[in-house]
Amino acid sequence: MALSFSASAKAEVCREFPQKNCCALAQCFGVLLFCNSFQNDTIKIITESREFAYILPKLFQKAFNLDFDSYPSLEAPGKLVFQIWEGAKIGKIMAAFGFDSRDNLSLHVNLPVVEEDCCKASFLRGAFLAGGSVTDPGKGYHMEITTTHHSVARETDALLRETMGFQPKTAGRGGSMVLYVKQSEQISDLLTYLGAPIAAMGIMEARLEKELNNKVNRRCNCDDANISKVVEAAQEQLSAIRTLGERGMLEALPAKLRQAADARAENPSASLAELAAMMEPPITKPAMNNRMKKLILLAKEAQL
């Protein structure tokens, strides 16, 4: 089955495996602060991304030199669940981020962990992999990351503003905080920053395609409007010529007007430019328009 756009973006981000221990630690921090549960007594990470599930154990090994207590089968369908419940392991993880598992846990973004630029990018990669999604650009522009920790949301908001130069919008959803971006350029920039340039290109290609379609639609609408005007004008001209004919006035018209009237009567769907080319000698479109206006004026005077 083909991957969704969001799943493809995450798979691309997973190729950026951290080479330095500090970056591995920062990426794990992002994962844990945006995962399903990061508590004193349990850590639970749930994902549908097989690529993320594949690198997650390696990530924790590099950052903490420890294994999960419960692993899913990557062959199993649906959501994959990783868990840690052993107290010593949780204590080691908490300590790495400046927390104490014996205290009342108030999670926040510990700034020393994301001090370096490379660690900021790694942290945001982890946040996106654990709690993020991005909408297929064919349906709309929306990228978000969700956390149950309000202080984490505020601090990640500030981190995004610092690293990307723009501030995401925030919203509450079922007790969680959602940071989201809805502008295509910002989503593309953020995906590129996270290490998903192919997904970012997909966003821009979709935007360009939509802009092109909009231009074509506007042009078609404009053409339709112009055609309607041409048809209405031709009908008015034909009506005037019929009126003049009914009153026996066509034969008395000056040669140029008679020639114009005959051309219109014989070519009811022709444009003014086409009629102008039929005149002997050919005339300009404005000149043809003037002849038609004179015919319409004469017809109106005849009806008075």
Residue pairs with C-beta under 8 A, 6 or more apart in sequence:
3 11
4 136
5 134
5 135
5 136
5 137
5 199
5 202
6 133
6 134
6 135
6 136
7 48
7 49
8 198
8 199
9 134
9 191
9 196
9 199
10 49
10 51
10 52
10 128
10 129
10 132
11 49
11 51
12 195
12 196
12 197
12 198
12 199
13 125
13 128
13 129
13 194
13 195
13 196
14 49
14 51
14 52
14 54
14 55
14 129
15 195
16 125
16 194
16 195
17 55
17 58
17 59
18 24
18 26
18 27
18 59
18 62
18 122
20 118
21 62
21 63
22 116
22 118
22 119
23 118
23 119
23 121
23 122
24 59
24 62
24 63
24 122
25 63
25 96
25 113
25 119
26 113
26 114
26 119
26 120
26 122
26 123
26 126
27 59
27 63
27 122
27 123
27 125
27 126
28 59
28 60
28 63
28 64
28 93
28 126
29 97
29 109
29 110
29 113
29 114
29 123
29 126
30 122
30 123
30 124
30 125
30 126
30 127
30 128
30 129
30 130
31 45
31 56
31 59
31 126
31 127
31 129
31 130
32 38
32 43
32 45
32 93
32 97
32 126
32 130
33 107
33 109
33 127
33 147
33 149
33 152
33 156
34 126
34 127
34 128
34 130
34 131
34 132
34 145
34 146
34 147
34 152
35 43
35 44
35 45
35 46
35 130
35 131
36 44
36 45
36 46
37 43
37 44
38 107
39 105
40 90
40 94
40 101
40 102
40 105
41 85
41 87
41 90
42 83
42 84
42 85
42 90
43 82
43 83
43 84
43 85
43 90
43 93
44 81
44 82
44 83
45 56
45 81
45 82
45 83
45 130
46 79
46 80
46 81
46 82
47 53
47 56
47 79
47 80
47 82
47 129
47 130
48 78
48 79
48 80
49 129
50 74
50 80
52 129
52 130
53 72
53 74
53 80
53 82
54 74
56 68
56 82
57 67
57 68
57 71
57 82
60 66
60 67
60 68
61 67
63 96
64 89
64 92
64 93
64 96
66 84
66 89
66 92
66 93
68 82
68 83
68 84
69 83
69 84
69 85
69 86
69 89
70 81
70 82
70 83
70 84
70 85
71 82
72 80
72 81
72 82
74 80
84 90
84 93
87 101
90 101
91 101
94 100
94 101
94 105
95 101
97 110
97 113
98 110
98 112
98 113
99 105
99 107
99 110
106 151
107 149
107 151
107 152
108 149
108 151
108 152
108 155
109 123
109 151
109 152
109 155
109 156
109 159
113 119
113 123
114 120
114 123
114 159
117 163
120 159
120 162
120 163
121 163
121 193
121 194
121 195
123 159
124 156
124 159
124 160
124 163
124 193
124 194
125 194
125 195
127 145
127 147
127 156
128 145
128 194
131 145
131 146
131 147
132 143
132 144
132 145
132 146
133 143
133 144
134 142
134 143
134 144
134 187
134 191
134 199
135 141
135 142
135 143
137 184
137 202
137 203
137 205
137 206
137 207
138 206
141 182
141 183
141 184
141 187
141 203
141 207
142 180
142 181
142 182
142 187
143 180
143 181
143 182
143 187
143 190
143 191
144 178
144 179
144 180
144 181
145 156
145 178
145 179
145 180
146 173
146 176
146 177
146 178
146 179
147 153
147 156
147 176
147 177
148 175
148 176
148 177
149 177
150 177
152 177
153 170
153 177
153 178
153 179
156 179
157 167
157 168
157 170
157 179
160 166
160 167
160 168
160 179
160 190
161 167
163 193
164 186
164 189
164 190
164 193
166 181
166 183
166 186
166 189
168 179
168 180
168 181
169 179
169 180
169 181
169 182
170 177
170 178
170 179
170 180
171 177
171 178
171 180
172 178
181 187
181 190
184 203
184 204
184 206
184 207
187 200
187 203
188 200
188 201
188 203
188 204
189 200
191 197
191 199
191 200
191 203
192 200
230 271
230 272
231 269
233 272
233 292
234 264
234 268
234 269
234 270
236 296
237 264
237 292
237 295
237 296
238 264
238 265
238 268
239 299
240 295
240 296
240 298
240 299
240 300
241 250
241 261
241 264
241 265
241 295
241 299
243 299
243 302
243 303
244 250
244 253
244 261
244 295
244 298
244 299
244 302
247 302
249 298
249 302
250 258
250 261
251 258
253 261
253 295
253 298
256 279
256 291
257 291
257 294
257 295
257 298
259 279
259 280
260 275
260 279
260 288
260 291
260 292
260 295
261 295
263 270
263 275
263 278
263 279
264 270
264 275
264 292
267 274
267 275
267 278
270 278
272 285
272 288
272 289
272 292
273 285
273 288
275 288
276 282
276 283
276 284
276 285
276 287
276 288
279 288
